[in-house]
Amino acid sequence: SFALGRRLARYARPGGAVGMLLPNSVAAVATFFALHAHGRVPAMLNFSTGLGNMKLALRAARISAVVTSRRFVEAARLEDVVKGLSEAAEIVYLEDVRQRIGVLSKLYGLITTRLARFGFRRAAAGAKSGDPAAILFTSGSEGVPKGVALSHRNIQANRHQLSARIDFNPTDIVFNALPIFHSFGLTGGLLLPLLSGVRTFLYPSPLHYRIVPALVYDTDATILFGTDTFLSGYARAAHPYDFYSVRYIFAGAEKLKAETSRAFAEKFGLRILEGYGATETAPVIAVNTPMQHRSGTVGRLLPGLRHRLAAVPGIERGGRLEVAGSNVMLGYLRPDRPGEIAPLDQGWYDTGDIVEIDSEGYVTIVGRAKRFAKVGGEMISLAAVEDKAAELWPGRCHAVVAAADARKGERLVLVTDFAAADRDVLLAHIRRGGGTELMAPKDILVVDKLPLLGTGKVDYTGVKALVEGRIAAPAP
């Protein structure tokens, strides 16, 4: 990293951002720390969001160079994307940089490494704990991605918050297939183990449902991270003995379905520990643990995190969660204010989630504030309707969005990959569960495959576009 950093430092000023377009790999880790070694900030580009969003990311973080690999670009078929990015930034290929690292550079790296081990090289290039350590970009599942500036303090604080709740040690082996352009994959799957002396195995794609379980077995992994989408895929494809060595499985980024938990309990004898977080909080806010676990919740808030609930008109259960603490980001980077970090108001971050917190501190997610629709004067949780569809038709992918309705203001549309989905059957199921007719989608749109983000989340912007393109609003 020290040797590589000398070559990469020329592509940004001290404290400036350099884009990283790399998969989970040793090369990506070396590049990440190479930039830190010379005071540059890694900006983790999400190659699953498309060229348009990636160009916005370059503008927001004022990135003038992107580090990637020819081998990766070819394997991931990103030639057109990289060609488009080259219009806005210089493309730097690691294969070319390696050719320029000669004997003197390697000697420099060796000496610097020895000195660093004895404490002679403090904070890389004079970086302070409050300076940016990484820039990630929000998933864009509900809009245009924003740059999130996380400081060294943010990442280290979240690492220690998790360490206070989770029992792990140097004998553990982490298996991380979650992309490191996502905060869950970066902090939980890479930096948490790496900075704690825990070995981690990086795999470039969580979508290889048959390969990942086999590699978990081969590596004797004891800790696994995943989203509900990915974990359900592993449960279907894995042999019952593939996860024999696993102690902990942590799920985040999306709601954990009861069927996924049940599958892991019955097939592998493992309990999935669901957590909750956001890119802006580096990322974990709450997590279930073996000693403090309550099904249906995302666990208890991490230590050192302050919170408050703001009332939301029309919603009786819970409130809008706001948090503050050492793991909460420096601020946002937006395309309309390139390179400028907009700080939070007095350090409080509005998660946009409606939650309930019981007397013992367990957090239950009611839904996203943006993911409520006003139907016939009533506030309806779109996530709650999705849960009903998942209960009735498990093993399928469902998404509910709101569409304009001239008579009732908004109406619900279910987009699903279940070909036999029927509104009357769903309505009957909702009524049996104590719900009202307002929760039943007015329209059902069947598709071959729902739009997904690289993290496994449903791409609600893409789902909304599908609905707007194929379902017209009824006349008043």
Secondary structure by P-SEA (a helix, b strand, c coil): caaaaaaacccccccbbbbbbccccaaaaaaaaaaaaabbbbbbbcccccaaaaaaaaaaacccbbbbbaaaaaaacaaaaaaaaaacbbbbbaaaaaaaccaaaaaaaaaaaaaaaacccccccccccccccccccccccccbbbbbbbcaaaaaaaaaaaaacccccccbbbbbccccccccccccccaaaaaacbbbbbbccccaaaaaaaaaaaacccbbbbcaaaaaaaaacccccccccccbbbbccccccaaaaaaaaaaccbbbbbbbbcccccccccccccccccccccccccccccbbbbbbcccccccbbbbcccccccbbbccccccbbbbcccccccccccccccccbbbbbccccccccccccccccaaaaaaaaaaacccbbbbbbbbbbccccbbbbbbcccccccaaaaaaaaaaacccccccccbbbbccccccccccccaaaaaaaaaaaccccccc
